[in-house]
Amino acid sequence: MKKDQIERPWLEGKKDPYQKWLTIIPLLGMLLGVAIGGYMVYNGLQTVPKHQYCPVYEEDFSSGKLDTNIWTREVEAGGFGNGQFDLTTAGDENSFIADGMLHIKPTLQDANLITENNVLNLLKDGSCTSDTWKNCVAVTNTTNGTIINPAKSARLNTKKGASIKFGRVEVEARLPTGDWLWPAIWMLPVENIYGDWPASGEIDIAESRGNNYTYAAGGNNVMSSALHWGPDTVNDAWWRTYGKQHALHSNFNDKFHIFGLEWSEKYLYTYLDGRLLQVLYNRFNKPLWKRGDFPLSDSNGTAFVDPWSQTGSDATPFDQDFCKHICSFPTPLSC
């Protein structure tokens, strides 16, 4: 029955004293919820570190040429263990500036170097930028099946003139299209203070693929960020510090995106098109050696020695100057 159909002669001329609380109590609950939510937002904002940044280096390539005091075009026949089969060159064929933008363009190798027995020795003319022999010499041997790198591309770094320890790095880039391409924006330490890779760390701001979305590992619709760290190449703990982000209703080759890094002694995170869209977040709140849970020795029985914890910083090895690398190299699809 409706309320006005119930006969309550004893309440005639009187108001129900409890009726008002049916309105007051929900309103108080709503106000309390808004107050608690506002406090949580305020408290969260207060705990966000507020850094005062100043420009260290900015390059928009408007000059039409690379500043050789800053940038180095790496010339190598070897790679970084990712299965890439390109020769990185210093020529304009593979990296050049046009329309105020830096372009990295893979091309095919001279077929004669591949079909016939040949030796490519970058040490002869002094062009090799690596101090490792295997990165400077490639051989085509039709008997044992080895060939000189069948593709050419470019890999550039700022090791010579621009490095940073803690701060913010942003790169605006449009990633390439094409099977076998692996574009990467990453950072390596200027000096391997804690040992050879990955003991001194690596920061991958953005990596992707030129393949389309059907590629099982994620094509140009996915980008990822990672930190590489570990006592040797076999025990690289990158999978503990890894994140990925899908493009929103598009691919990363459709338009330019901003790939960013914010890095301090307390945390490190990467982001896409703004700080609100984080890709990887890592807090340095525990020594990485403990976090890695590495074995006591390598496969040969040599005991591992912790190179990081004695610094007293949980950010080690990510507490040194790092420089930027950018590249796009061909790789087998199986990698």
DRENDO-1510 file (C-alpha; in Angstrom, 1 decimal, always signed):
<recs>
REC; n; res; u; v; w
REC; 1; MET; +0.0; +0.0; +0.0 .
REC; 2; LYS; +1.1; +3.5; -0.6 .
REC; 3; LYS; +2.1; +5.5; +2.4 .
REC; 4; ASP; -0.8; +7.9; +2.2 .
REC; 5; GLN; -3.3; +5.0; +2.2 .
REC; 6; ILE; -2.2; +3.7; +5.6 .
REC; 7; GLU; -4.4; +5.0; +8.4 .
REC; 8; ARG; -2.3; +6.3; +11.3 .
REC; 9; PRO; -4.7; +8.4; +13.4 .
REC; 10; TRP; -2.1; +8.8; +16.2 .
REC; 11; LEU; +0.2; +10.6; +13.8 .
REC; 12; GLU; -2.4; +13.1; +12.5 .
REC; 13; GLY; -0.9; +16.6; +12.7 .
REC; 14; LYS; +2.6; +15.2; +13.5 .
REC; 15; LYS; +5.7; +14.5; +11.4 .
REC; 16; ASP; +7.6; +11.2; +11.6 .
REC; 17; PRO; +10.8; +12.1; +13.6 .
REC; 18; TYR; +12.8; +9.3; +11.8 .
REC; 19; GLN; +11.8; +10.3; +8.3 .
REC; 20; LYS; +14.5; +13.0; +7.9 .
REC; 21; TRP; +17.3; +10.5; +8.7 .
REC; 22; LEU; +16.4; +8.5; +5.6 .
REC; 23; THR; +17.8; +11.5; +3.7 .
REC; 24; ILE; +20.4; +12.8; +6.1 .
REC; 25; ILE; +22.3; +9.5; +6.5 .
REC; 26; PRO; +22.9; +8.8; +2.8 .
REC; 27; LEU; +24.0; +12.4; +2.3 .
REC; 28; LEU; +26.5; +12.1; +5.1 .
REC; 29; GLY; +27.8; +8.9; +3.7 .
REC; 30; MET; +28.3; +10.6; +0.3 .
REC; 31; LEU; +30.0; +13.6; +1.8 .
REC; 32; LEU; +32.3; +11.3; +3.8 .
REC; 33; GLY; +33.2; +9.3; +0.7 .
REC; 34; VAL; +34.0; +12.5; -1.2 .
REC; 35; ALA; +36.2; +13.7; +1.7 .
REC; 36; ILE; +38.1; +10.4; +2.0 .
REC; 37; GLY; +38.6; +10.3; -1.8 .
REC; 38; GLY; +39.8; +13.9; -1.9 .
REC; 39; TYR; +42.3; +13.2; +0.9 .
REC; 40; MET; +43.6; +10.1; -0.8 .
REC; 41; VAL; +44.1; +12.0; -4.1 .
REC; 42; TYR; +45.8; +14.9; -2.2 .
REC; 43; ASN; +48.0; +12.5; -0.2 .
REC; 44; GLY; +49.0; +10.6; -3.4 .
REC; 45; LEU; +50.0; +13.8; -5.1 .
REC; 46; GLN; +52.1; +14.9; -2.1 .
REC; 47; THR; +54.1; +11.7; -2.3 .
REC; 48; VAL; +54.9; +12.1; -6.1 .
REC; 49; PRO; +58.5; +13.4; -6.4 .
REC; 50; LYS; +58.7; +16.9; -7.7 .
REC; 51; HIS; +61.9; +17.3; -9.7 .
REC; 52; GLN; +63.2; +20.5; -11.1 .
REC; 53; TYR; +64.5; +19.7; -14.6 .
REC; 54; CYS; +66.8; +21.8; -16.7 .
REC; 55; PRO; +67.6; +21.0; -20.4 .
REC; 56; VAL; +70.7; +19.0; -20.9 .
REC; 57; TYR; +70.5; +18.3; -24.6 .
REC; 58; GLU; +67.9; +18.8; -27.3 .
REC; 59; GLU; +68.1; +17.8; -30.9 .
REC; 60; ASP; +65.4; +18.5; -33.5 .
REC; 61; PHE; +67.7; +17.9; -36.6 .
REC; 62; SER; +66.7; +21.3; -38.0 .
REC; 63; SER; +70.3; +22.0; -38.9 .
REC; 64; GLY; +70.2; +19.3; -41.6 .
REC; 65; LYS; +73.2; +17.4; -40.4 .
REC; 66; LEU; +74.3; +15.3; -37.4 .
REC; 67; ASP; +76.5; +17.0; -34.8 .
REC; 68; THR; +79.6; +14.7; -34.9 .
REC; 69; ASN; +80.6; +16.1; -31.5 .
REC; 70; ILE; +77.5; +14.4; -30.1 .
REC; 71; TRP; +76.4; +11.6; -32.4 .
REC; 72; THR; +78.4; +8.5; -33.5 .
REC; 73; ARG; +77.2; +6.3; -36.4 .
REC; 74; GLU; +78.3; +2.8; -35.3 .
REC; 75; VAL; +80.1; +0.8; -38.0 .
REC; 76; GLU; +80.0; -2.9; -37.1 .
REC; 77; ALA; +79.4; -6.3; -38.6 .
REC; 78; GLY; +78.4; -7.8; -35.3 .
REC; 79; GLY; +75.4; -7.2; -33.1 .
REC; 80; PHE; +74.1; -7.5; -29.5 .
REC; 81; GLY; +73.1; -11.1; -29.5 .
REC; 82; ASN; +69.6; -10.5; -30.9 .
REC; 83; GLY; +70.2; -12.4; -34.1 .
REC; 84; GLN; +70.4; -9.3; -36.3 .
REC; 85; PHE; +72.0; -9.9; -39.7 .
REC; 86; ASP; +72.8; -6.3; -40.7 .
REC; 87; LEU; +76.0; -4.4; -41.2 .
REC; 88; THR; +75.7; -1.0; -39.6 .
REC; 89; THR; +77.2; +1.8; -41.7 .
REC; 90; ALA; +78.1; +5.5; -41.4 .
REC; 91; GLY; +76.9; +6.4; -44.9 .
REC; 92; ASP; +73.9; +8.4; -45.9 .
REC; 93; GLU; +72.4; +5.3; -47.5 .
REC; 94; ASN; +71.2; +4.0; -44.1 .
REC; 95; SER; +70.9; +7.2; -42.0 .
REC; 96; PHE; +70.3; +10.7; -43.2 .
REC; 97; ILE; +68.4; +13.9; -42.2 .
REC; 98; ALA; +65.6; +15.1; -44.5 .
REC; 99; ASP; +62.7; +17.5; -43.8 .
REC; 100; GLY; +64.0; +18.2; -40.3 .
REC; 101; MET; +63.9; +14.5; -39.3 .
REC; 102; LEU; +66.5; +11.7; -38.8 .
REC; 103; HIS; +65.7; +8.7; -41.0 .
REC; 104; ILE; +67.1; +5.2; -40.5 .
REC; 105; LYS; +66.7; +3.1; -43.6 .
REC; 106; PRO; +67.8; -0.6; -43.9 .
REC; 107; THR; +69.0; -1.7; -47.4 .
REC; 108; LEU; +70.2; -4.9; -49.0 .
REC; 109; GLN; +73.9; -5.8; -49.0 .
REC; 110; ASP; +75.9; -6.1; -52.3 .
REC; 111; ALA; +75.0; -9.5; -53.6 .
REC; 112; ASN; +78.5; -10.2; -54.8 .
REC; 113; LEU; +79.7; -10.2; -51.1 .
REC; 114; ILE; +77.3; -13.0; -50.3 .
REC; 115; THR; +77.3; -15.3; -53.3 .
REC; 116; GLU; +81.1; -15.6; -53.6 .
REC; 117; ASN; +83.8; -16.3; -51.0 .
REC; 118; ASN; +84.7; -12.9; -49.5 .
REC; 119; VAL; +86.1; -11.3; -46.4 .
REC; 120; LEU; +84.7; -8.0; -45.1 .
REC; 121; ASN; +87.3; -6.4; -42.8 .
REC; 122; LEU; +86.3; -3.1; -41.4 .
REC; 123; LEU; +89.6; -2.9; -39.5 .
REC; 124; LYS; +91.5; -2.3; -42.8 .
REC; 125; ASP; +90.2; +1.2; -43.4 .
REC; 126; GLY; +89.7; +1.9; -39.7 .
REC; 127; SER; +86.0; +2.4; -40.0 .
REC; 128; CYS; +85.0; -0.1; -37.4 .
REC; 129; THR; +83.8; +1.6; -34.2 .
REC; 130; SER; +84.0; -1.6; -32.1 .
REC; 131; ASP; +87.1; -2.8; -30.3 .
REC; 132; THR; +86.0; -6.4; -30.6 .
REC; 133; TRP; +87.4; -8.3; -33.6 .
REC; 134; LYS; +84.3; -10.3; -34.3 .
REC; 135; ASN; +82.3; -7.1; -34.6 .
REC; 136; CYS; +84.6; -5.9; -37.3 .
REC; 137; VAL; +85.1; -8.9; -39.6 .
REC; 138; ALA; +82.6; -11.0; -41.5 .
REC; 139; VAL; +83.2; -13.8; -43.9 .
REC; 140; THR; +81.3; -15.4; -46.8 .
REC; 141; ASN; +82.4; -19.1; -47.1 .
REC; 142; THR; +80.4; -21.1; -49.6 .
REC; 143; THR; +81.8; -24.3; -48.1 .
REC; 144; ASN; +80.7; -23.9; -44.5 .
REC; 145; GLY; +77.7; -21.7; -45.3 .
REC; 146; THR; +78.7; -18.5; -43.6 .
REC; 147; ILE; +77.8; -15.2; -45.3 .
REC; 148; ILE; +78.6; -11.5; -44.8 .
REC; 149; ASN; +75.7; -9.6; -43.3 .
REC; 150; PRO; +73.0; -9.7; -46.0 .
REC; 151; ALA; +71.5; -6.3; -45.0 .
REC; 152; LYS; +72.7; -2.9; -44.0 .
REC; 153; SER; +71.2; -0.5; -41.5 .
REC; 154; ALA; +72.2; +2.2; -39.0 .
REC; 155; ARG; +72.8; +2.4; -35.3 .
REC; 156; LEU; +73.6; +5.7; -33.7 .
REC; 157; ASN; +74.6; +6.7; -30.2 .
REC; 158; THR; +75.3; +9.9; -28.2 .
REC; 159; LYS; +78.1; +8.4; -26.1 .
REC; 160; LYS; +80.6; +10.9; -27.3 .
REC; 161; GLY; +78.9; +14.1; -26.3 .
REC; 162; ALA; +75.5; +13.6; -24.4 .
REC; 163; SER; +74.8; +11.4; -21.5 .
REC; 164; ILE; +72.7; +11.5; -18.4 .
REC; 165; LYS; +72.3; +10.1; -14.9 .
REC; 166; PHE; +68.8; +10.5; -13.5 .
REC; 167; GLY; +66.4; +12.8; -15.3 .
REC; 168; ARG; +64.0; +12.7; -18.1 .
REC; 169; VAL; +64.5; +11.5; -21.7 .
REC; 170; GLU; +62.0; +11.9; -24.5 .
REC; 171; VAL; +62.2; +10.8; -28.1 .
REC; 172; GLU; +59.6; +11.6; -30.7 .
REC; 173; ALA; +59.6; +8.9; -33.4 .
REC; 174; ARG; +57.6; +7.1; -36.0 .
REC; 175; LEU; +58.5; +3.4; -36.1 .
REC; 176; PRO; +59.1; +1.6; -39.4 .
REC; 177; THR; +56.9; -0.9; -41.3 .
REC; 178; GLY; +58.3; -4.1; -42.7 .
REC; 179; ASP; +58.9; -7.7; -41.8 .
REC; 180; TRP; +62.2; -8.5; -40.0 .
REC; 181; LEU; +62.6; -4.9; -38.8 .
REC; 182; TRP; +63.3; -4.3; -35.1 .
REC; 183; PRO; +63.4; -0.6; -34.2 .
REC; 184; ALA; +64.8; +0.3; -30.8 .
REC; 185; ILE; +65.4; +3.3; -28.6 .
REC; 186; TRP; +67.6; +2.4; -25.7 .
REC; 187; MET; +70.4; +3.5; -23.4 .
REC; 188; LEU; +73.7; +1.9; -22.4 .
REC; 189; PRO; +76.2; +3.0; -19.8 .
REC; 190; VAL; +79.0; +5.3; -20.9 .
REC; 191; GLU; +81.4; +3.0; -19.1 .
REC; 192; ASN; +80.9; -0.6; -17.9 .
REC; 193; ILE; +81.7; +0.2; -14.3 .
REC; 194; TYR; +80.2; -3.1; -13.0 .
REC; 195; GLY; +81.4; -5.3; -15.8 .
REC; 196; ASP; +80.4; -6.3; -19.3 .
REC; 197; TRP; +76.8; -6.5; -20.5 .
REC; 198; PRO; +74.4; -6.9; -18.8 .
REC; 199; ALA; +76.3; -6.4; -15.5 .
REC; 200; SER; +76.4; -2.6; -16.0 .
REC; 201; GLY; +72.8; -2.4; -17.2 .
REC; 202; GLU; +70.7; -1.4; -20.2 .
REC; 203; ILE; +67.6; +0.7; -20.4 .
REC; 204; ASP; +65.2; -0.1; -23.2 .
REC; 205; ILE; +62.9; +2.9; -23.6 .
REC; 206; ALA; +61.0; +1.5; -26.5 .
REC; 207; GLU; +61.3; -1.6; -28.8 .
REC; 208; SER; +58.9; -2.9; -31.3 .
REC; 209; ARG; +58.6; -4.8; -34.6 .
REC; 210; GLY; +58.0; -3.9; -38.2 .
REC; 211; ASN; +55.7; -6.9; -38.6 .
REC; 212; ASN; +52.0; -6.4; -38.5 .
REC; 213; TYR; +49.7; -7.6; -35.6 .
REC; 214; THR; +49.7; -11.2; -36.8 .
REC; 215; TYR; +53.3; -11.7; -35.6 .
REC; 216; ALA; +53.1; -14.0; -32.5 .
REC; 217; ALA; +55.5; -12.0; -30.4 .
REC; 218; GLY; +53.7; -8.7; -31.1 .
REC; 219; GLY; +54.1; -6.6; -34.2 .
REC; 220; ASN; +53.9; -2.9; -34.8 .
REC; 221; ASN; +50.8; -2.7; -32.7 .
REC; 222; VAL; +52.9; -3.3; -29.5 .
REC; 223; MET; +55.9; -1.6; -28.0 .
REC; 224; SER; +57.8; -2.7; -24.9 .
REC; 225; SER; +60.3; -1.4; -22.3 .
REC; 226; ALA; +62.7; -3.4; -20.2 .
REC; 227; LEU; +65.8; -3.2; -18.0 .
REC; 228; HIS; +68.6; -5.6; -18.6 .
REC; 229; TRP; +70.7; -6.6; -15.6 .
REC; 230; GLY; +72.5; -9.7; -14.5 .
REC; 231; PRO; +75.9; -11.2; -13.8 .
REC; 232; ASP; +76.3; -12.6; -17.3 .
REC; 233; THR; +74.4; -13.0; -20.6 .
REC; 234; VAL; +72.8; -16.3; -19.6 .
REC; 235; ASN; +71.4; -14.8; -16.3 .
REC; 236; ASP; +69.9; -11.6; -17.7 .
REC; 237; ALA; +67.0; -10.8; -15.4 .
REC; 238; TRP; +65.2; -8.5; -17.9 .
REC; 239; TRP; +62.0; -10.5; -17.6 .
REC; 240; ARG; +61.6; -9.2; -14.0 .
REC; 241; THR; +61.6; -5.6; -15.2 .
REC; 242; TYR; +59.6; -5.7; -18.4 .
REC; 243; GLY; +56.4; -4.0; -19.6 .
REC; 244; LYS; +54.5; -3.5; -22.8 .
REC; 245; GLN; +51.8; -1.3; -24.2 .
REC; 246; HIS; +49.5; -1.7; -27.2 .
REC; 247; ALA; +48.8; +1.1; -29.6 .
REC; 248; LEU; +45.4; +2.6; -29.2 .
REC; 249; HIS; +43.3; +1.7; -32.3 .
REC; 250; SER; +46.4; +2.1; -34.5 .
REC; 251; ASN; +49.9; +0.9; -35.1 .
REC; 252; PHE; +53.2; +2.6; -34.1 .
REC; 253; ASN; +54.0; +3.2; -37.7 .
REC; 254; ASP; +50.9; +5.2; -38.3 .
REC; 255; LYS; +52.1; +8.4; -36.7 .
REC; 256; PHE; +54.7; +9.9; -34.4 .
REC; 257; HIS; +54.7; +9.0; -30.8 .
REC; 258; ILE; +56.6; +10.3; -27.7 .
REC; 259; PHE; +58.6; +7.5; -26.0 .
REC; 260; GLY; +59.8; +8.7; -22.6 .
REC; 261; LEU; +61.8; +7.8; -19.6 .
REC; 262; GLU; +61.8; +9.3; -16.1 .
REC; 263; TRP; +64.7; +8.1; -13.9 .
REC; 264; SER; +65.8; +8.8; -10.4 .
REC; 265; GLU; +67.7; +7.0; -7.6 .
REC; 266; LYS; +64.4; +5.9; -6.2 .
REC; 267; TYR; +62.5; +4.7; -9.3 .
REC; 268; LEU; +62.6; +4.4; -13.1 .
REC; 269; TYR; +59.6; +4.3; -15.4 .
REC; 270; THR; +58.9; +4.6; -19.1 .
REC; 271; TYR; +55.9; +6.1; -20.7 .
REC; 272; LEU; +54.1; +6.6; -24.0 .
REC; 273; ASP; +52.7; +9.9; -25.2 .
REC; 274; GLY; +52.6; +11.3; -21.7 .
REC; 275; ARG; +53.5; +10.4; -18.1 .
REC; 276; LEU; +50.0; +9.1; -17.4 .
REC; 277; LEU; +50.4; +6.1; -19.8 .
REC; 278; GLN; +53.2; +4.2; -18.1 .
REC; 279; VAL; +54.7; +1.2; -19.9 .
REC; 280; LEU; +57.2; +0.0; -17.2 .
REC; 281; TYR; +57.5; +1.1; -13.6 .
REC; 282; ASN; +60.3; -0.1; -11.4 .
REC; 283; ARG; +61.0; +1.0; -7.8 .
REC; 284; PHE; +64.5; +0.7; -6.5 .
REC; 285; ASN; +63.5; -0.5; -3.0 .
REC; 286; LYS; +65.6; -3.6; -2.8 .
REC; 287; PRO; +69.1; -4.5; -4.0 .
REC; 288; LEU; +68.9; -5.9; -7.5 .
REC; 289; TRP; +71.2; -8.8; -6.7 .
REC; 290; LYS; +68.7; -10.1; -4.1 .
REC; 291; ARG; +65.8; -9.4; -6.4 .
REC; 292; GLY; +67.5; -11.4; -9.2 .
REC; 293; ASP; +67.7; -14.6; -7.2 .
REC; 294; PHE; +70.7; -15.6; -9.3 .
REC; 295; PRO; +72.5; -19.0; -9.1 .
REC; 296; LEU; +75.6; -19.3; -7.0 .
REC; 297; SER; +77.8; -19.9; -10.1 .
REC; 298; ASP; +77.8; -20.0; -13.9 .
REC; 299; SER; +77.6; -23.1; -16.0 .
REC; 300; ASN; +81.3; -23.6; -15.7 .
REC; 301; GLY; +81.2; -23.6; -11.9 .
REC; 302; THR; +82.7; -20.1; -11.5 .
REC; 303; ALA; +81.2; -18.5; -8.5 .
REC; 304; PHE; +79.3; -15.3; -9.1 .
REC; 305; VAL; +80.4; -12.2; -7.2 .
REC; 306; ASP; +77.8; -9.5; -6.4 .
REC; 307; PRO; +79.1; -6.3; -8.2 .
REC; 308; TRP; +76.2; -4.1; -7.0 .
REC; 309; SER; +75.1; -4.2; -3.4 .
REC; 310; GLN; +78.4; -2.9; -2.0 .
REC; 311; THR; +77.6; +0.6; -3.5 .
REC; 312; GLY; +74.8; +1.0; -0.9 .
REC; 313; SER; +72.4; +2.1; -3.6 .
REC; 314; ASP; +69.4; -0.1; -4.6 .
REC; 315; ALA; +69.5; +1.6; -8.0 .
REC; 316; THR; +72.9; +0.0; -8.9 .
REC; 317; PRO; +73.8; -0.7; -11.7 .
REC; 318; PHE; +71.4; +2.0; -12.9 .
REC; 319; ASP; +73.3; +4.7; -11.0 .
REC; 320; GLN; +75.8; +5.7; -13.7 .
REC; 321; ASP; +75.8; +7.9; -16.8 .
REC; 322; PHE; +73.9; +6.4; -19.7 .
REC; 323; CYS; +73.9; +7.5; -23.3 .
REC; 324; LYS; +71.2; +7.1; -25.9 .
REC; 325; HIS; +71.2; +4.6; -28.8 .
REC; 326; ILE; +68.7; +4.4; -31.7 .
REC; 327; CYS; +68.6; +1.8; -34.4 .
REC; 328; SER; +66.4; -0.3; -36.7 .
REC; 329; PHE; +68.0; -3.6; -37.6 .
REC; 330; PRO; +66.8; -6.6; -39.6 .
REC; 331; THR; +66.5; -9.8; -37.7 .
REC; 332; PRO; +65.2; -13.3; -38.4 .
REC; 333; LEU; +61.5; -13.7; -37.5 .
REC; 334; SER; +62.4; -16.5; -35.1 .
REC; 335; CYS; +64.2; -14.1; -32.7 .
</recs>
